[in-house]
Amino acid sequence: MKSYGSMSRDELLSLRQDLEQSYESAKAKGQKLDMSRGKPSASQLDLGMAILDAANSSRPVVSEDGTDCRNYGQPDGLKEARKLMADMIGVPAENVIVGGNSSLSIMYDMVSRSMTHGVMGSTPWCRLDKVRFLCPVPGYDRHFAITEHFGIEMINIPMDMSGPDMSQVEKYVSEDASVKGIWCIPQYSNPQGISYSDETVRRFAALNPAAADFRIYWDNAYVAHHIYEEDQDAILDILGECEKAGHPDMVYEFCSTSKISFAGAGICAVASSQANLDDIRKSLSLQTIGPDKINQLRHVRYFKDLAGIQAHMKKHAASIRPKFQAVLETLEKELSGLEIGTWVKPKGGYFISFAALPGCAKAIISLCKEAGVTLTGAGATYPYKNDPDDSNIRIAPTFPTEEELKQATDLFVLCVKLASIRKLCR
């Protein structure tokens, strides 16, 4: 297929006319499709319906150690729930606190607590002249929204196929005491689906921060979210690597079952050193008299152990794999060789990241929206919603039906072609 860059202006103008006509025809169909968020589909949520029966009135809701889950107590979470979540991310159970349904709420709390009370006795961030966070990009918009909400300055760190640019990370962290944290999604990153290499994880663990209260915010959201049974990524245990490197307190690791059981009714966890967990407990004991232990018990009874989670996630993979394959096949068929975009084939996670020609992402998303397909807003994968190249687009294939996804992807590639050729014809 001839690339757009190799076409003469007359060829481009002729092709543009054809694409404009195709776009008007597509727009006339009046589609209403939403691919803006990485949500599980209804069929995925149906996979776990039996979890609702795992703790009910027909059986005492009592944990293994005799705790009555209807009552107050157990602020760290049920012992068996801590083990389940610890096994999922590969850390000791004693390094885990299990909470409610959202790991994002724990991350918010960690930043908020650091702002108002500091980290393990250090100066509260709100009393400092400047607080900065490193943000691998493209990245997760909700991470960036938290730090922006607290007025924390965010610094872009480019990603490659092994993870964040560690030379930049090391320089900022070692030389600037105002750098207090970095957001990370280490396995199947949002949105690129990149998993950090062993070298990258070890370089994180070996960081020598200028700030004693610097922390790595290690959001291991997709640790169980493989797409292919025969081709899966795995990352090193960051807690263990930090311990070996002599920096046991440098990381907070987060995880949840939000895209494993129910997005609005899962359980979440934070894993860290005992010193960090003790620091968290000081405010946690005031914040809550205990989490939703009935929901934790429900999850433990349903999944039982790590093998149960893995078996359940194979069902999720079977549900979403055709959707990812359909999008990737369409991108390959329609755009390969045109030199107007690149994409990464993820092995897991919830997204496909598309890099359009610089200056085209907003135009592509606008064209899609006008024709009835809603995508994540341009710039959302960067701090302050500012993609300096106006290039990155996050595609979320999981929520639509396969038929809706086919329609949306066909329209997407049409809009990529049209926006690109409009740019080249200027």
N, C-alpha and C positions, 0 to 999 in steps of 0.2 A: 504494500500500500504506500502510495507516494506521500511523503511528509508535507505538511502545510508550508513549512519553511522553504521547501524546494520548488514550490509552485510559482508561476509567473503571476503578476497582478491580475491579468485577464482571467487566468484560471481561478484565482481566489474569488474574484468578483462573480464569476459564473456559479461557483460552488456556493457562495454566500446567498445568491438568489434562490437556489434550490433549498438551502437550509432554512431560509426565512419562510418559504412556503410550507415546508414540513412543520416548522414550529407553529405557524398559525393554525394548521390542521390539528396539531396536538392540543393546542390551547382551546380549540373549539369543542373538544371532548368533555370539558368541564370536570376534570378529575379532582378529587379531594383526598390526597394521600399524605400521611405524616411519617416522616423518617427523621424527626428532629431529636429524639432521645433514644438512648440505648436501653429500652425497656424489654422485659420478657414478653412474649406473646401470650395470649390466653391459653393456647395449647401447651405451652411450657408450664404455666402456672397450674394447669390441670394435672400435671405429672405428680404434684405433691399434695393433692387434696387429702390423701389418707392421713397426713400429718395431723389434721384436725381431730382425728379419732384417737390419737396416741395418748392424750390426756383428757379424760372426760369423767362424768359422774359415776361411771360404772366401775371405776378403779381408783383407789386412794392416790392422791397426787403427793406422794412422798418420795424424796430422793433416796439414793443408796445409803446415805449416812443417817437417814431418819428425819431429815428436815421436812417440815410441813410446808410445801411450796405455796400454800395459800396465805402464809403469814409473813411478817416482817423478817429481815435478816439476810445474811449471806450477801453483803455488798460486793464481794468479788465474783459472785455467781456460783452456781452449783459446781461441786467438785467434778462431777462427770461431764458437765458442759465445758468446763475449763480444759479437761483432757481432750474432748472432741475437737475443740477449736485449736488447741495446741498441736494435736496430731495433724490437723489439716495444713498448718503452716510449718510444721517440723521443728517445734521448739518444746522445751519442758513445760509441763502444765503449771508448775509453780511460778512461771514467768508470765502468766496470763490472768487478766481480769476480763470477765464476760459481762456484757451489759445488755442494752435493749436492742432495738431493731436496726439501728443505723450507725455504721462506723463513721460516717460523716459527722454525726453529732459528737462523737468522741474527739475527732480531729478539731472541731470547732472549740470544744471545751479545753483542749490542750493549749490552743493558741490564746483563748480568752484567759485561762488561768495564768499563762505566762505573762500576759499583758498586765494583769491586776496584782499577781502575787509573786511573779518571778519563777525561776526554775531552780529547785533545790537550794533555796536561800540566796540566789543571785538577785540583782536589782530588777524589780518589775519593769517590763518593757515600756510601760506607759510613762515612766520617769526618765527614759533615755531620749536623747536628742534625735536619734535615728535608729530604726529597726529595719533590716532588710532580709528578704528571703530569695533564695535561688529557685528558679522555675524552669525545669526542662521543657522545651517547646518543640513541636506542639504538645500540649498537655491537657489536663482535666480542668474544665472551666469552673467547676465547683470548688476545687482547691484554690484557684486564683481568686474566686469571689470571697472566700473566707479571709485571706490576707488583705485583700483590698478593703473589705468591710472594717478591718481594724486599723486602716491607714498605714499598713506595712508596705514599704517600697519593694517592688518585685523586679528581679533581674532575669532576663532571658538567658537560658543556657541551651545551646543547640544540641539536638539528639543525632546520633548516628546509629547504625545497626547493632552496636554493642552497648548502647545506653547514652547517658549524658556525656558531653565533652568534659572528661575528668580533669584535663589540664586547667580548664577554666574554673571548675569546681574547686580544685586544690588551691589555686591562686586566690580566689575570693575568700575561701574559708580560712586559709592560713594567714592572710594579710589584713583582713578587715573584721574587726571585732563587732561591728554592727550587723554582720551577717549571722543570723540566729537560727536559720533553718533552711532546709531544701525539701521540696515536694518530690516524691518519687512514686511511680507505679512500676515496680521492677519486673513484673512478669506480664507479658501481653499488654503493654502500655496502652493507655487511652490517649490518642486514637490510633497510634501506628501499629500496635500489636508487637512491639519490640520487647524482647527479654534481655535483661542485662547479662553481659558475659561474666564469667568467673573473675576475670581480671578487674572488671568494673566494680564488682561487689567488694573485692579485696581492697581496691583503692579507696572505696568509701570507708571501709573499716579502718584503714590506715590514716585517715585524715587527722591532721593536727590543728584543731580550730584555735583561732585567736581568742574566741569567746568561749568561756567555760560552760555557758548555757546554750551552746549550739547543739541542735538536735536534727537528726535525719528523720523526716516524716515518711515512713516506708509503708505505703498503702498497697498491701498485697491483695488487691481486690479480686484478681482473676487467677489465683493460685490453682483453683480446681476447674477452670473454664477452658478446657482443651476442645478443639474442634475435631481433631483427627486422633483416632486411637493409636495409629502406627507412627505418628510423627508429633511428638510433644516436647515442649521446652520444660526445663527445670532450672531453678536458680539456687545459688548457695544460701545457706542460712545466715542472714546478716547479723543476728544476735550472737551466734557462735563465732563468726568472723571478728566482730567487734571485741568479744571477750578475748580471743586469741591475740588480737592486736593491742590489748591493754586499754581499750576504750569501751568498757561494758555499758556505760551510761549514755552513749552517744546516739541511740536509736530508739524511736517508738515505732513499733510495727502494728498495723491495723488490718483487720479482715472482718468479713461478715458472711452471712448466708443469704444476703438480699437477692441475689440472682441464682440461688440454689433452691431455697424453699419458696418463700413469698417476699416480694420486694418491700411490702409494707409491714411484714410481720415475721421477720427473721430474727437472728441474734447476731451480735457483733462482739468483737474482742480487741483488746490492746495487749501487746506483748512487749516486755521491756525488762531491764535489770530490776533487782529487788529494791535498789535505792530509788529508782524512778517510780516504781509501783508504790512504794511507801509515800513518796511525795504526792502522787495522784490520790492516794487514799485519804490524805488530810482533808481535801476538799470534797471528795466523793462521800465521805461519812456525813457531811453536812448537806450535800446535794440530794441524797436519797437514803432511805432506810432499807432499801433493797430493790433489786431489779425485778422484772417479770419472770419469776422462777418457774411458773407454770409453762410459759412458752419455752423456756430453756429445757425443762423436763420433756416437753412435747418433742423437741428436736432430738434430744438424746434417745428417747424411746423409738422414734421413727428411723433415724439414721443408724443408731447403735454405735458405730465406730467409723473410722476413716474409710474402710472398705465399703461401708454403706453409702457414704458420700460419693465415692468414686463410681459406684454402680449407678447411683441416681444421675450423676453428671454425664454418664454415657448416654442416657436417655435425652438429656438436654442437647448434647452434641448431635445426636441423630436428628433432632428437631431443627437445629439451626444450620447444620452443615450444608444442606441443599440451598439454603438462602445465600450463604456466603459464596458458595460455588457459582450460583446463578449470577450474582453481581460481578464476580471476578471474571467469569467467562464472557459476560457482555462487555466489560471494560477491555478485555483482551481482543475480542472480535472486532469491536467498533473503534477502538482508539490506538491499538498497538501499531507502531510505525508512523503515526501522524506527528509525533513529537510535540504534542500539546498537553501532555499530562503524564504523571507517573504515579504508581501506587505500590503498596506493600501487601503481599499475600500473608495474612496473619495465620498463625497456628492455633490461636486461641483468643479469648477476650470477646469484645462485643462490637468492634468497629473495623471499618476499612478506611484508611487515611488516603486521601487523594490530593496530589500536588498539581494544581493547574499552572498554566503560564502565569508568571508574575503580573499582577494587576487584573486578574480575571475572576477571582473567587467570588467577590461581591456580585459581579455581573451574572455569573452562572447561577448563584443562589437566587438572585432576583428573578431571572428568567424562569427558573423552576417554580418559584412561588406564584408567579403570574399565571403559569400554566397548571397550577393546582397541586404541586408537590412541595411540602414544607421540609426543609433541611435545617440542621443546626446553623445558626447565624454565622456569617463570615467573621473571622477574627475571634470566635468564641474559644478557640484552643490556644489562645495567647493571653497573657496578662493584659488587663485593661481593654480586652476585646480588640487589641491592635496587632494584627498580623502585618509586620513591616513589608512583606512581599505581596500581601493580598493574594495568597496562593492556596493555603490549606483549606480543605473541605473534609468534614467528618461525615462518613456514611454509616448509618445505623441500620443494619439489615434485619434485626431480629423481630421487631414488633409487627410489621405488615404481614399479610398472608403472602404466599408465594406468587399468586397472581397479581396482587397489588405491587409486590416488589418488582416483578418483571416490568409492569407498566411504568413504575417510578424510575427504574434503572434505564429503560429505553429513553425516557424523557431526559434523564440526567445527561446521558452521553450526547444527545441532540443539543442540549444547552451548552455543554462543554465545547462542542464543535462550533456552535454559532457564536458564542462569546469570544472564542479564540480567533475565529476568522474575522470578526468585527475589529478586534484589536490589531490584527495583522494588516487589515485593509486601511487603517487610518493614514 
